[in-house]
Amino acid sequence: MEESARVSGASWPQTLRRVTLPMLWPGLLGVTVLTFILGLGSLEVPLLFGQESGRDIFALKLWTLISSNAGELPQYGLAAAWGLVFLVITTVAFAIYLRATRNAERRASVSGKGFRPSTMRMGPWKIPVMLLVAVFILLTGILPLLALLWAAITPYPVAFSIDAMLGSTDFGAFGTVLADPEFWVSLGRTVIIAGGSATIAVVFATVLAYGIARSKKTGWVKAMDLFASSSVAIPATIAGFAMFLTFMVINPYIPIAGTLLALVIAYSYRVSIAYRSSYSATLQIRPELEEAALTSGASRFEGFRRIIAPLLMPTVMAVWIQMFILGTNEFTLPAFLATPSSRPLSMYIYAMINPRSAQLYAPDQGAAMALIFTLMVFAIGYGLQWALSRRAIGRTRKAVSAGLPDLAAASPAPADSATVTLAVQRHKR
């Protein structure tokens, strides 16, 4: 489409304005709405930097209302009213997104057999754009890691200088952190919470996505689809406060408040992330595969387990890795729900760098802990992705060497007669 516009005489700005941006509109709007909702519900940044000048930031306001200071009682009713107001705001934003993207498939430009991505030459804009990208990466990725490293090797906050680097640096905080048993206990809790919540969300989302994708589009099915997609419209601050109230109410009957199970349940509320990916992957798998299995005598459950599930597994694992990483970095939900006996590593790091933590305050150890944790999450995330890609490549090579199509390819492909025949043969075996 861009090539057609240029052939017809349109300039690059005209092509961008009249072809490229309208085609990208659903994706751009989706990212904008998601970023707005995530920013609205984020607690860690205003809690660290805005406790004085940012008193009226929504997340911090909600946190302040339910945190009991000396001589004050928590104001749960007022906090609930604030939460409902902002929930309406995010719901309106989500409704606008659904309205604007209801016909997103009409803007699809990636076709099947003849699709070839092309490179657009930027000409004189290449160097300025590369500089902007480099500055962005420097400010958001490299400098924060360097700041963590500097804070970890200095015993107290000090401006960077050559004299300070030569006379005030010490790497002892890293050894102290690695010898701290609470660090490893908190890290273990983090892995359990993130892994458990990712598993619950992915399993539930996969089954729900399959059922909705294979059902007739009735009002009930559309309502379920909207419900499964709507958790993205709930800011983490509202979700954490709502979970806090829920567990407080049911605790006399089901005592799970302040436990790891409560955190696992709370973390899994972002099921819409897994649902949308599983739903899209399910739509790419043609029903002929299941029909072949049903014709050979398999039940619908057996067809799902032996045909659909292997095809969806690469997508499921990729989404699981994404949700696991999100869970390890979560701070807002445990700020409302965690106790000293169930706090994940993010809350322990905050206690280390918060001056109000009294005896736990050790900013150099907190910075060292944050740096170690960042590198661990980075290694785990990319390690799991590497293992997943190697597994997919291995299965593809095995299938090619056997002269058969691979049912567990990295992305579901439309079924052909050979794939259907293979599915029937596998079921008979």
CORBELNOR-V886757 format. One record per residue. SS is DSSP state (helix for helix, strand for strand, loop for the rest). Layout:
SS
SS
//
This chain:
loop
helix
helix
helix
helix
helix
helix
loop
loop
loop
loop
helix
helix
helix
helix
helix
helix
helix
helix
helix
helix
helix
helix
helix
helix
helix
helix
helix
helix
helix
helix
helix
helix
helix
helix
helix
helix
helix
helix
helix
helix
loop
loop
helix
helix
helix
helix
helix
helix
loop
loop
loop
loop
loop
loop
loop
loop
helix
helix
helix
helix
helix
helix
helix
helix
helix
loop
loop
loop
loop
loop
loop
loop
loop
loop
helix
helix
helix
helix
helix
helix
helix
helix
helix
helix
helix
helix
helix
helix
helix
helix
helix
helix
helix
helix
helix
helix
helix
helix
helix
loop
loop
loop
helix
helix
helix
helix
loop
loop
loop
loop
loop
loop
loop
loop
loop
loop
loop
loop
loop
loop
loop
loop
loop
helix
helix
helix
helix
helix
helix
helix
helix
helix
helix
helix
helix
helix
helix
helix
helix
helix
helix
helix
helix
helix
helix
helix
helix
helix
helix
helix
helix
helix
strand
loop
loop
loop
loop
loop
loop
loop
helix
helix
helix
helix
helix
helix
loop
strand
loop
loop
helix
helix
helix
helix
helix
helix
helix
loop
loop
helix
helix
helix
helix
helix
helix
helix
helix
helix
helix
helix
helix
helix
helix
helix
helix
helix
helix
helix
helix
helix
helix
helix
helix
helix
helix
helix
helix
helix
helix
helix
helix
helix
loop
loop
loop
loop
loop
helix
helix
helix
helix
helix
helix
helix
helix
helix
helix
helix
helix
helix
helix
helix
loop
loop
helix
helix
helix
helix
helix
helix
helix
helix
helix
helix
helix
helix
helix
helix
helix
loop
loop
loop
loop
loop
loop
loop
loop
loop
helix
helix
helix
helix
helix
helix
helix
helix
loop
loop
loop
helix
helix
helix
helix
helix
helix
helix
helix
helix
helix
helix
helix
helix
loop
loop
loop
loop
helix
helix
helix
helix
helix
helix
helix
helix
loop
loop
loop
loop
helix
helix
helix
helix
helix
helix
helix
helix
helix
helix
helix
helix
helix
helix
helix
helix
helix
helix
helix
helix
helix
helix
helix
helix
helix
helix
helix
helix
helix
loop
loop
loop
helix
helix
helix
helix
helix
helix
loop
loop
loop
loop
loop
loop
loop
helix
helix
helix
helix
helix
helix
helix
helix
helix
loop
helix
helix
helix
helix
helix
helix
loop
loop
helix
helix
helix
helix
helix
helix
helix
helix
helix
helix
helix
helix
helix
helix
helix
helix
helix
helix
helix
helix
helix
helix
helix
helix
helix
helix
helix
helix
helix
helix
helix
helix
helix
helix
helix
helix
helix
helix
helix
helix
loop
loop
loop
loop
loop
loop
loop
loop
loop
loop
loop
loop
loop
loop
helix
helix
helix
helix
helix
helix
helix
helix
helix
helix
helix
helix
loop
//
